[in-house]
Amino acid sequence: MTRQNRIPCKGSSGQLALIPAWDMANHQQGIYSTDYDDEKNCSVCLAQRDFKAGDQFTIYYSQRPNTELFLHNGFVYRDNKNDSLAIKLGVSKGDQLHDEKVALLSSLGLPSAGSFMLIPGSHPISPGLLAFTRIFCMDKASLDKWKDDGEKAKGLLHEDCDVGTTVQDKTWSFLHTRVTLLARAYPTTLEDDETALPTSSGLEALIRSQLICEKIILRDSASYLSTYVAK
């Protein structure tokens, strides 16, 4: 049940339970304001903002992307600042520089294969995705430059890090191509879904809302990356 929450319980890691009234509150973007009072042995929920008489009382469900809100809570939140879209990437075992790339990725706590995130906002390439792609695009000389200095390597997570023109150009080009291909893989366009949403209902409306959020992230990412690819 999606309304169940794990509460502290002596002698165990906690117990799933329904919390009357609180478990009926809807989600709104804000701050997490629920805690557990060990002394009183009860949950405590503080108002995350000023509510007037007659207002619907809402809480913040925590930092969840829309895929999780859709799956576990049955809704999609259009103004979700914690939304993300996963891109699956990996270093091929056939890559001649596989071991060197994996070692550098590991030093940053990044997997050699997995899901990396595009995020909403003016800088849609998450630090993990940026660092992975930079390392993925490196030749041996570039890898040798970064592999022996763990602190220096952390700079790969930051956009303003100077990785050299060749690696950076390959990074932007690779990501732009990947994002463009992902957008083209959908059977409908963003405009199609936005046009159909007002007349949709039930599960179809939820699915279209989710698709719209995903495609907006892809659209904004492609626009952002195109400014670098065009340079």
N, C-alpha and C positions, 0 to 999 in steps of 0.2 A: 504494500500500500504506500502510495507516494506521500501521504500525510503523516506517516510514522516518523518519529525522530528518536535518536538514541539518547537516552538520559542516563546520568551517572547512577550506578548501583553498587553498593558495597559488596566486595568479594568477586566482582566481575568487571568486564570492560564496558558494561552498560547494558541497558535493556531498551528494546524498541517499544514505543508507547504513543498513543494519541494524547494530545494535550488539549483539553476542552477549550473552546472559543479561539485560542491562539491558532489552532490548526485549521481554522476557517479563514484566516486573514489572507488576502490576496497580495501578490507581489507588486512592488514599485521600486524603481531604481532609487538607491539611497545609500544608507549605511547599515551595517549589521548591528542590530540593537537588542539581541536576545542572548541571555546568559543563564547560568544555573547558580543558584544560591545554596552553597553546601550547608550553611548554618540553618537555613529555613527549610532545606530539602524541597526546593521548588524551583520551577523555571521563572525567570524574570524577563519581561519584555518591556523595553522603554520605547516611547514614541520617537521615531527617527526624525520627525519634524513637528511643527505646530499643527494640530488638527482642530478645526472649528466644529461646533455642534452641528451634527447632521452630515459631516464628512465621512466617507468610507475610511475606516482605519486599515492601513496597509503596512506590511513589513517588507524588509529586503531579504530575499531568499539566499543570498550569498553570491559569490562570483561564479556564475554558471553561464556557459554559452547557450545559445538558443537550442542547440541540439539536445542538451541535457534538460532544459526546461520543457521542450517538446516531449522527450521520451519519458521523463519522470513526473512532470507536473501537468502535461496536457495543454500547454499554451506556448505561444511564441511572442516575445516582447520586442517590438520594433526598435525601441530606443535603448537597446541593451549594450551598454558600454563595455561589457565583458564578453561580448560575442566573439567568435573566431571561426575560421574555416581551415580545416586540416588539409595539408598537402603531404602526400606520402612520398618520401624520397629515401634513397639508400645508396651506399657505395657498393658497386658491383665487386663480387669476389674475384672477378676476372680483371679488375683494374690493376695495372702493374704497380701502382702506388697505394694499393689497398691498405697494407699494414701501416704505412706512414700516416695516411689520412685518418684511419681508425684511432691511432695513438693520439693524434692531435685533437680529434673530436672527444676522445675519452678524457683528456686533460681539462676539457671545458664542461665535462659532465653531460655530453651530448651522445646519443646513440649513433651507430653507423647506419642504421635504417630505422625509420619510424615516421610518425606524423609530426609535421612542423606547421606552425600557425601563421595564417594571415589574420590580421586584426583590424577592427574599424579605426577610423581616425586619419590624421594627416600623415602618419608614418605606419603604413599597413604591414610592413615586413617585420615580424617579431624578431627579437635578438637571436633566438635559437635558429630560426630559419635563415637569417642573414649569415650567421657564422657557419652553419652547415654548408650553405651554398658556396661561400667563399673558399672553404677548405676543399669542397668537391671540385672546384674549378682550378685548384692550384697544381702547378707542375712541381718537379722535385726541388728545384732551386727555391721556390717559394715556401715549400714545406720545411726545408732545412732552415730557412730563415726564422720560422716561428716555433719550431718544435722544442727548442731547448730552453725557452724562457716562458714558464707558466704564467707569470704575471703579465708579460707582454701579450701573450696569446689571448688573454681575456679581452683585449682591445678588439678582437674580431667580432665580438658581440655588439659593438657600437658602430653606428653608421659613419661617424667621422673618422674612423680608423683608416690610416693610409696603408692599403694593402698592395699598392701599385696599380698603374693604369690597366695593365693586361688582365689581372685577376678581377679587378672591379668591373671592367667592361664585360667580361665573360659572365660574371655574377648577375649583373642587371639583365643581360641578354637572355640568359638561361631562365631567370625568374619570369621575365616578360613573356617568353614563349610558353612556359608552363602554365601561367595564369590564363593566357589567351586560349590555349587548348582546352583547359578546364571549362572555361566559359562556353566554348563552342560545343562541348559534350552534352550540354543540357538540351532536351528535346524542345523546350520553349525558351523564349527570350524574357528578359526582365520586363519589357514592355507588355508582352503577352500576359504575364502573371499579374501585373499591376492592373491591366484592363479587365481581367477575369475575376479578380479578387472581390470587388463589390457585389457580384452576383453569386459568389460561392458561399457555401455554408458547411458546417460540420467539419469532417476530416479533410475535405477538399480545401476548405479555407485555411486550415492549419498548415497543410502541405504547401499551398501557394505562398503563405506568409513566410514559411521557412525558406522556400526557394528564393523569394524576393530578398530576404536578408543575406543569403549566400551570394546572390548575384550582385548585390550592391557592394559587398566586400570585394568581389572579383573585379567589378567595374572600376572601383576606386583604386584598387591595386594596380590594374593595368594602366590607368591614367597616370598614377604616380611613377611607375616604372618607365613609362614611355618618355618622361622628361629626361631620364638618364640615358636611355637607349638612343635617343635622338641626338645626344651631344657628340 
